[in-house]
Amino acid sequence: DFITGIGVHGYGHSHPLIIEAGIKAALSDTVMQGNLQQNGDSYEFSRLLIDTARQHGSDLAHCILSTSGAMANENSLKIAFQKHHPANRVIAFSHCFAGRSLALCHITDKPGYRDGMPDTIPVDFIPFFNADDPEKSTRIAVDHLKYVIKRHPGKHAALWIELIQGEGGSYPSSTDFFRALIDVAKENNIAVIADEVQTFCRTSQPFAFQHFELDKQVDIVTIGKISQVCATLFTPAYNPRPGLISQTFTGSSFAIIAGHAILSDLIARGNFGAGGRNEQIHARFVAGLEAIAHRYPGSIHGPFGLGGMVGFTPFDGSESAAKELVWDLYHAGLLCFMAGGGPARVRFLVPLGCTEDHHIDSACRILEQVIAKRKS
């Protein structure tokens, strides 16, 4: 399983670490934790998230847990809008994904998600990073950002950033690109929100903003998926007034205890840092995909991604080609998924807590067998 519920099952299935967390949760007196029924688990996990986020100079000092990435993202928007009232607009990147709620479907750059939905948040889209021409794409994005700010002076509350576009097709960016845009946002009193619901724990650092050395630049961060329970972290400058953020349920005891165990274990077992396990996994997977591409020209373009996020464009990059390959791999015993469009990509979100080298090699063998069959 190399898609893991789109990045949720970071320790695979039936891992002893997760089973132990479930047993601890079952023995506690609270099934769901929330506004009036928090256990110490909520505090301990929030404390771990904050301490981890602040390791390299970030000012993130507050955390609220939530049951979904969409709720974490909604909370981040509410915090930014309240701080910058009456600003009511958001700036986001083309091909980004934020969620499917009434507000988030307008930030997500997929028209089908807004079909039949009323207008909620006005969003201005700017182009994302192009690795084939970094300097030009940075210049274009900055110019476009300045244009939309000038067109709506004082109206933007937040710059919404996916540090690696997951749903958009496993597109990473660069530190220089983000810093150039963030400088403009800060000059115009615009909050910087980093959506790490998919990227959390998947790069060389626990947070992708740490990987890109943006510790001092990010005001609000959201996480989810591999953490089991989701969260919104924010700096003291964005601490909301009473009443804005509250939830009956912030997460199940199982999810909260498991999230703490997962992050603690990934840190302890060396997944992070230069040459850490996350980077080793990516390098081995990329090497395997490149070998297949060499043996079967035209079958694999790429690979793309970063750390535990790996993707490639299959054959002609059409949606039908990607979909057919995903199904063929499923029947051959390898779970993956699609992402992006124009071109469509096949992507993998590797279970970082349990993947061994032989698992990656096995996945590449299955992929090569399927491609060879299609080529024959």
C-alpha positions, 0 to 999 in steps of 0.5 A, a space after each residue: 500500500 503506497 498511497 496509504 489512504 492518501 497519506 494517512 496510514 504512515 505506519 502501514 496497517 496493524 503496526 504495533 505502535 498504532 495498536 498500542 496507541 489504540 489500547 491506551 485510548 481504549 483504556 482511557 475514560 474519553 472516546 472523543 476529546 474536545 471543548 469541555 472534555 480534554 485529556 492530558 493527551 491533547 495537551 501533550 500532543 499540542 506541546 510536542 507539535 509546538 516544540 517541534 515547530 519552534 526548533 529552528 526559530 519559528 514563533 509558532 506558539 499556539 495550537 488547536 487540534 481538529 478532527 479534519 484537515 478541512 477544519 484545520 484549514 477553516 480555523 486558519 482562515 478564521 484566524 487570518 480574517 479576524 486579524 486583518 478585518 475587513 480584508 476578505 480576499 485570499 491569494 492562492 496558487 493555481 492547481 492548489 488543493 485546500 479542501 471541499 468545504 464551502 469556503 475551501 472549495 473556492 481556494 481549491 483550484 478545481 471548478 468541479 468542486 464549486 459546482 452548484 456552490 454559492 460564492 463565499 471567499 473571493 480568491 485570486 490565483 497566482 502561478 506556481 513554481 516551474 522547476 524548468 525555469 526557476 528564475 522566470 517563474 519566480 518573477 512571473 509569480 511575484 509580478 502577478 502577486 503585486 498585480 492582484 494586491 494593487 488591484 484590490 488594495 488592503 483586501 487580502 487577508 492571507 497568502 495560502 501556500 502549499 509548499 509542495 503541491 500534492 493533489 496538483 501533481 507532486 510539485 515541489 518549489 524552492 526557498 527563493 520562490 517562497 521568500 520572494 512572494 512572502 516578502 511582498 505579502 509581509 510588505 502588504 500586511 498579509 498573513 502567510 498560511 502554510 497548508 501542510 495537511 499532506 506534507 507534514 512529516 514527509 520532507 527532510 524536516 517534520 514541517 515542510 516550512 522547516 525544510 524550505 527554511 521559512 521558520 521566521 516567515 510563516 504565521 499560521 500552519 495546518 497539519 493532518 493526514 499522517 498525524 491522525 488528528 489535525 491541527 492549526 498552529 499560529 504565532 502570538 500575533 495571530 492569537 484570536 479573540 475569545 469565541 472565534 475558535 472552538 469545537 465540540 470534538 477536536 479528535 478521538 483519543 485514539 487519533 491524538 495518542 497515535 499522532 503523538 506516538 507517530 511524530 515521536 517515533 519518526 523523530 527518534 528513528 531518524 526520518 528527518 535531517 539531511 540523509 535521514 530515512 525520508 530522503 533515503 526512501 525518496 532517493 531509492 524510489 526515484 532511482 527505481 523509477 528512473 531505471 524503469 524509464 531508461 528501460 522503457 522509454 516514454 513510459 515514465 516522465 519524471 519522477 517528481 516530488 520530495 521526501 515521502 511524496 513521489 510521482 511521475 507522469 505516465 505515457 502521454 500524460 492523459 487522464 485516461 492513461 494515468 487512470 488505466 495504469 493505476 487500476 492495472 497496478 492495483 490488480 497487480 498488487 500495488 496501491 497508488 493514486 492519481 494527481 494533477 491534470 494536464 498532465 495527469 500523474 501517478 503518485 505514491 505517499 509512502 508509509 514512512 514509519 514502516 517502509 524498508 528498501 525491499 518494499 520500494 524494490 518490490 513496488 518498482 518490480 510490480 510497476 515494471 511488470 505492468 509497464 512491460 506488459 502494456 509495452 508488449 
